[in-house]
Amino acid sequence: MWFLFFTGFVSLAAQVVLLRELSVTFYGVELVYTLAIGAWLFWTAVGAALDWGRERPPSVEAIGALLAASGVLTVAAALLARAARQLMGGTPGAYLPVGQQFVTLIVVLLPVGVTLGLLFQWAARRIVAHGRSLALAYAVESAGALVGGVLGAELVRLGLPTSALAAICAAASGVGALAVVRRRAVWTWVMPAVPLVLGCGVLANIDRVDRTTTAWAHPFLVEVRDSAYGRLAVTATGGQVTFFENDALIFESASIDPEVFVHLVVLQHAGPRKALVLGGYVEGLHDLVRAHGVDEVDLVDLDEARIDLADRYLPARMVSAHGLVRLRLGDPRQSVRQPGVYDLVIVGMPEPTSAQANRFYTREFFGDCAARLGASGVLGLRLHTAENFWTPAQVQRVRSIEISLRAHFGHVLVVPGTPTVLLASNGALTAEPAPLVERLEARAVASRLVTPSFIRYVMTNDRLAAARRDLSAAGSTPPNTHARPVSFRYALVLWLGQFWPTVAAADLAKLRIPQWLRWPSWMLASGLLAACFVLARRRAVVRRALLVGTIALSAMLIEVAALLYYQVTNGVIYRDLGLLLTAFMAGLAVGAMMLARASVAPSTWSGFSVVAVLATAGVALGAMVSAGTDVGLTTAATLIGVTGASVGAVFGYVSRSGAPDQRRVIAPLYASDLAGGCLGAVAGGLLLVPLLGLDSTAFAGAWLALLALMLL
């Protein structure tokens, strides 16, 4: 039984390690999470399907060897993810060609996924051969995964790097393999010793390993650190200091973008006295605001690790040098809900290309900002766009945020450039350069680029009028909201457009399903699925596999929506990913154990009850997203745990209900379970969330669960 526990532990820990590493490899784009989860489940399903039909259980030595191999492969895959761009000859700071990205994803995940899928099938087959139920095997494996997830989350909380979890994963696989070895042959002891020694060696030199492997992508690295929000790397050369988060550039000390952004915002106010700056500590946005003579600046930043690194390598940024700057560590989204009135609110958060950053560019967030501003207060934010030509996706992206601003502000002004600055106020905004130049000169602001000539150029060139025309012509673009983060859609198109220029020119407004067609579309899809389910009932083996796969698909859609909405409301999925995946695995363990302990085969009513609980979880999540209710860790973990319990219970129900020989259903049921989860991760993250929103994705999961009742 111990080998099943260690199988679950290694499986979850390896999944967390590789998801985090791939997130960094692909510059923190969160779409990689869902795509990687789908790929992981697919390769695990392939592994589970290997050796299909064989009933004779493997030896414990063979299981131990496979378990030991999984630990070594996890460390190797993590190192490969860090070296992928260099091995493929990629340009530093640029995306790999899309084909090479998919190759990287496959090569990193395939060996570990296939090994762990086969490992579960072998271990479960041995358990069943000794008279235990398949549901019990599923429960024990899920319990091991629970421990692995908790440990992964705790390591992040303690500030240890992801490579430490990879090392622990390898060491644990060695311990698990040693625990099952019975024969005294030398080779049976050598295989477990390899991952154990490897894991302990990496842990003993964790700082050196982490720094050396990170330096593969950052030759002038001076420090690397994992925080709750991602991997931070600092490089320094030639007097220039550069900060990266998940390998994406967030600041370099020679940049003039922060000056352009802040000065264009602050100059819109005739006499600012109090400002709220959200993010941008590393960039020194608070210093730039203070240059205008602002008396009080409240600076709110998310990441303590990022602040600490800025103080260390950019000491001039330290707020201790500015008596009128108050630094608060916390979520800027929550800070704008606190009492207080400001003349300026400056949003210095990253681009809205992820759920973590998108929550600072939504209609709901702008409403909170408007409540903090006085009658003539100014809100400023920025987007990075092309300087002279905007593709339809770029226009719609800017337009979605402009519409969201107009829901709460009477005046909105878009100043195109690099960066493009968006200004909003319920007082007056001016596009005339004269008053802005007058204020700049009166305040004696020193700037490398923002001079009177620059302001006249920015406010009078033809790009300003062209941007107004383009944005007015994109009137059908929906607003950017928490429930429907349409920037995901535009981020996907802009990302793909880097590889296929024709995609960048696509007009997404034409791809939206009209409201009057949505219900007929849902009804048609429901009818087709119902017909497939009726046909599947003719063969018991097909019906069982399809039921497990459909429930896994439904649960994954709900889980994807819950994960992304948790990121929307909290922004710390990098830190809490292990805990949330653990909640799912805990649910799997509980659900499967309930069916494993039942003395008789479960009734059809048991199956109905489990599916109804899953559908209820999907409806509850969809309702919370639609209502804009914040979801904390406890709520998110509970919802995800319920979906896991439903999957585990259905797996146990099917394996014990009408299956003549459980040994013959291990491979098809486990493979169907993983294949359904794979389809849900890919369809949910890459199609339903970008096109329909988080609420509709959760409702779709509930709807699919209800349709699955036809297979009971």
Secondary structure, DSSP 8 states (H G I E B T S, - for coil): -HHHHHHHHHHHHHHHHHHHHHHHHTTT-THHHHHHHHHHHHHHHHHHHTTTT--S---HHHHHHHHHHHHHHHHHHHHHHHHHHHHTT--TTS---HHHHHHHHHHHHHHHHHHHHHHHHHHHHHHHHTT--HHHHHHHHHHHHHHHHHHHHHHHHTT--HHHHHHHHHHHHHHHHHHH-----HHHHHHHHHHHHHHHHHHHTHHHHHHHHHTTT-TTEEEEEEETTEEEEEEEETTEEEEEETTEEEEETT--HHHHHHHHHHTTSSS--EEEEES-TTTTHHHHHHTTT-SEEEEEES-HHHHHHHHHH-GGG-GGG-TTEEEEES-HHHHTTSS--EEEEEE----SSSHHHHTTSSHHHHHHHHHHEEEEEEEEEEE---SS---HHHHHHHHHHHHHHHTT-SEEEEE-SSSEEEEEESS-----HHHHHHHHHHHT---SS--HHHHHHHHHSHHHHHHHHHHHHTTT-----SSS-THHHHHHHHHHHTT-HHHHT--GGGTS--HHHHHHHHHHHHHHHHHHHHHHTTSHHHHHHHHHHHHHHHHHHHHHHHHHHHHHHH--HHHHHHHHHHHHHHHHHHHHHHHHH-SS---HHHHHHHHHHHHHHHHHHHHHHHHT----HHHHHHHHHHHHHHHHHHHHHHHHSS-S-HHHHHHHHHHHHHHHHHHHHHHIIIIIHHHH-HHHHHHHHHHHHHHGGGG-
